[in-house]
Amino acid sequence: MAKATNTVVKQFPWAAVKKQIREDGIASYDVWQWNLFKMKWVRLANTACGFGSASDAAVSAKELSDEIDQMFKNNKNPPPSL
């Protein structure tokens, strides 16, 4: 019995889309995010998995990556003192 295979089909700075082909030949696309606390890539199992097309998954991954990038830009300077 063959195992499911995963390949990256779209890469963004802080997120990626992986194509998973199951044993029965059905493909699904999952969004993965670079987790800053764990310092590793994590699959967004509850919110961004099981897309039917790479383009739909890429839209979510791009939005997530842009959101993280914007967070870094906004947090470059410390907040003003109280």
C-alpha positions in Angstrom: 0.0 0.0 0.0 1.5 3.3 -1.1 1.7 6.2 1.3 0.2 9.7 0.7 2.7 12.1 -0.9 3.1 15.8 -0.1 4.7 18.4 -2.4 4.9 22.1 -2.1 3.1 23.8 -5.0 3.2 27.4 -3.9 5.6 29.2 -1.5 5.2 32.5 0.2 7.5 34.1 2.8 5.5 33.0 5.8 3.1 30.4 4.3 3.0 27.6 1.7 0.6 25.3 -0.1 1.2 21.6 -0.1 -0.5 19.2 -2.4 -1.4 15.9 -0.8 -2.3 12.9 -2.9 -3.9 10.2 -0.9 -3.8 6.5 -1.4 -7.0 6.5 -3.4 -5.6 9.1 -5.8 -7.6 12.1 -4.6 -5.6 15.4 -4.3 -6.2 18.1 -1.7 -4.3 21.2 -0.9 -3.3 22.3 2.6 -2.0 25.6 3.9 1.2 25.5 6.1 2.4 28.4 8.1 5.8 29.2 9.7 5.1 29.1 13.4 7.2 31.7 15.1 6.9 30.1 18.6 7.7 26.6 17.5 10.2 27.7 14.8 8.9 25.2 12.3 6.3 24.8 9.6 2.8 23.7 10.9 -0.2 22.6 9.0 -3.3 24.7 9.7 -5.5 21.7 10.3 -8.6 23.4 11.6 -8.9 26.3 9.2 -7.0 25.9 5.9 -6.9 22.3 4.8 -8.6 20.2 2.2 -8.9 22.8 -0.5 -10.0 21.3 -3.9 -7.7 23.5 -6.0 -4.2 25.0 -5.6 -5.5 28.4 -6.6 -8.0 28.5 -3.7 -5.5 27.4 -1.2 -2.9 29.9 -2.6 -5.3 32.8 -1.9 -5.6 31.8 1.7 -1.8 31.3 2.0 -1.0 34.6 0.4 -3.4 36.5 2.8 -1.9 34.7 5.8 1.7 35.5 4.7 0.8 39.1 4.0 -0.8 39.4 7.4 2.3 38.1 9.2 4.5 40.3 7.1 2.4 43.4 8.0 2.6 42.4 11.7 6.4 42.4 11.5 6.3 45.8 9.8 4.0 47.3 12.4 6.0 45.9 15.3 9.4 47.1 14.3 9.2 50.0 16.7 8.2 49.6 20.3 4.9 51.3 21.3 5.1 54.7 23.0 5.6 54.8 26.7 2.6 55.2 29.0 
